[in-house]
Each structure stands twice: as structure tokens, then as C-alpha cells.
Amino acid sequence: MRRGSTRSQPVEVHSTRQPAPGTPRVQLEPRKPGKFRVTQFSDNLVEFVTESGRVVAMKQSDPSGEYRFERKK
């Protein structure tokens, strides 16, 4: 991939843990490095916060506000 280019293919978030019952899998569409738009809800954004190249938190922004989820150590 060339510098400055973006991927247009949606990214599906996978986890080693099962989601809560009734919770759908979420598809993320790349916007900027580390920032994604939730495909199903255009006003929801997800950002992965990195420090020293390691993801330390996830921020979710939607009309109700911004939420930060720290990674367990």
C-alpha cells in the first residue's frame, strides 16, 4: 500500500471472546490511521489510541458523547 492511501474494504472486528448475547459483530470502515467509522451507524466513530506502537485504549464517539475504554494490563 502506498503512503497516504486508504483501504476501502470494511474491517470486521474479531475477538477471542464471545460478544454478549444479542450483540452483533461490528464492521469498521477506515477513515484515517487508527480511526474508523462504524458501517451500520455513520455518526459513530472508533479510534484506537496507541503509545509506543501498542494499542492502550479505544475511544468511541457518538452523538451522546465520547467514551474511552482502557485496555486491561
C-alpha positions in Angstrom: 0.0 0.0 0.0 1.4 3.4 -0.9 1.9 6.1 1.6 -1.2 8.2 2.1 -3.5 5.7 0.6 -6.5 4.2 2.4 -8.2 0.9 2.2 -11.8 1.0 1.1 -12.7 -2.5 2.3 -14.5 -2.7 5.6 -12.7 -4.2 8.5 -14.6 -6.7 10.7 -13.6 -6.7 14.4 -12.9 -10.2 15.7 -12.4 -11.1 19.3 -11.2 -14.3 21.1 -14.1 -13.7 23.5 -17.8 -14.2 22.6 -19.8 -11.0 22.4 -22.8 -10.5 24.8 -25.9 -12.4 23.6 -27.8 -10.4 21.0 -24.8 -8.2 20.2 -24.0 -8.1 16.5 -20.5 -8.0 15.1 -19.4 -4.6 14.1 -17.9 -3.6 10.7 -15.4 -0.7 10.7 -14.7 1.4 7.7 -11.2 3.1 7.7 -11.2 6.9 7.8 -7.7 8.0 9.0 -4.9 6.0 10.5 -6.3 4.4 13.7 -9.7 5.9 13.2 -12.7 4.1 11.8 -16.4 4.7 11.1 -19.0 2.1 12.2 -20.6 0.9 9.0 -24.0 0.5 10.4 -24.1 3.9 12.2 -22.5 6.7 10.2 -22.4 9.0 13.3 -20.3 6.6 15.4 -16.5 6.7 15.2 -14.0 4.4 16.8 -10.3 5.3 17.4 -7.6 3.1 18.7 -5.2 5.0 20.9 -1.6 3.9 20.7 1.5 4.6 22.8 4.9 3.3 21.6 3.2 1.4 18.8 0.9 -0.5 21.2 -2.9 -0.1 21.5 -3.7 1.2 25.0 -7.3 2.3 24.6 -10.3 2.5 22.3 -12.3 5.7 22.0 -15.9 5.6 20.8 -17.6 8.8 19.7 -21.3 9.1 19.0 -24.0 11.8 19.4 -24.3 11.2 23.1 -20.6 11.8 23.8 -17.1 10.3 23.7 -16.2 7.2 25.7 -12.7 5.8 26.4 -12.1 2.1 27.2 -8.7 1.4 28.6 -7.0 -1.9 27.7 -6.6 -4.3 30.6 -3.0 -4.9 31.7 
